[in-house]
Amino acid sequence: MSRILITTVPFGNIDRTPLDLLESHDLSYTINPLNKKLNEDELLSMVSDCEVIIAGTETLSDKVLSAAKNLRLISRVGIGLDSVDLLSAQRKGIAISYTPDAPAPAVADLTMGLMYSLLRNIHVSNLEMHKGNWHRHFGRRLEDCTVGLLGTGRVGSKVASNLIALGCARVMYYDKYVRLENESQGKLSFANISDILSACDIVSLHLPLDHETENLITIDQIKTMQKHALLVNTSRGGIIKESDLKFALNNGLIGGAAVDVFVTEPYAGELASCDNCLLTSHMGSMSIDCRTRMEIEATEEAVRFLTDGTQSSPVPKEEFLLRTRGN
C-alpha cells in the first residue's frame, strides 16, 4: 500500500473519479484533515511517511521536503510552481508533475468577469445596495477600451482571444517567450511593459511568480498608468506589491483593481478596506469542469508514477533553470 497525501482541498467533492481511481489501484490516501491551506508546521506533521503529495498552493519548502523522507513525487493540482522548492526537490530526487492545461479556461473566464465588473462598477453597486444606498454608476464598455496583457501563455492567450471576439477596441500584450498570431488584424499588437501600463484602460496580469516578476508592479509602475485605469491579477500574489496597490487605490492613482491571488492566503489584508478593489478567494480555476479535470489529471499522474515510474506531465527543465538563475 502506497501512502498518498492530498494536501489541496476541496478534493473529490464534486466528482469522486480521482478517489475512485486511487481506490481501484489499492492506493491508500489521506485528504488534508484540516480542510484549509496548510502552513509549514502543519505540513511537517503530515509528510513523514508519504510517497506522493497531490499538492495545491501550499508551500513545499526545503524543510518540508527534507522531512518527507519517503517522498518520490509531487503531483501539482494546477500550474503554478512558485510554492514548490524545485531545486530542493531536484537535489532530493523528487519528481514533480503538474496540470498546466486544465485550469486555463476557467481562469480566463474569471478574468473576463472581473474586467466587466470593474468596468461597470458592479461590485461597488452591490456593496452599496447591501447598505441600502441607491446610486446608478456610469461605466465603460469593453468596445471602447484598450486592454493590456502581461503574459500570454495558456491563460493570457485565451483572454486575448476572448477580448478580440467580444469586440475590445485594442489588445496590447507583452510576453518574454510568446508571440501571438493574427497581429495583422490591427486589434492585437505586441508592446513593451511600460507602453502597456501607460496606454491601457485595463491591465491584466498572467505571469508566473519568479525572481523576475516578484513585485513587478509597484507604486512606480502604477504612477505611469492612467487615472481611470483598472488593474486585474488572476496569476500569482507577489507580482503586485499589495501595500503600493492600496496606496494607489486610496489616493486615486488608478480607477480600481480586481485581485484573486495574494502573498498570504487565506487573505485578510489591507486591500479588504478598499471598496474599489474587487477581491476573490483564489478561485480562478474553481469551475466544476476545470477543477475536476485538474484533480483527475494530478491523480492519474500519481497512479502512473506509482505503477510504472513514468510521468505524463513532468515540470519542464526550463523551470529548474529559471530557479537556478534566480539564486
JOSUL-V642674 format. One line per field, one symbol per residue. burial: b if it has 16 or more other C-alpha atoms within 10 Angstrom, else e. Layout:
burial->???
This chain:
burial->eebbbbbbbebbeebebbbeebeeeebebebbeeeebbeeeebbebbbebbbbbbbbbbbbbebbbbbebbbbbbbbbbbbbebbbbbbeeeebbbbbbbebbbbbbbbbbbebbbbbbbbbbbbeeeeeeeeeeeeeeeebeebbbbbbbbbbbbbbbbeebbeeebbbbbbbbeeeebeeeeeebbbbbebebbbbbbbbbbbbbbbbeeebbebbbeebebbbbebbbbbbbbbbbbbbebbbbbbbeebbbbbbbbbbeebebeeebeebbbbbbbebebbbbeebbbbbbbbbbbbbbebbeeeebebbbeeeeeeeeeeee
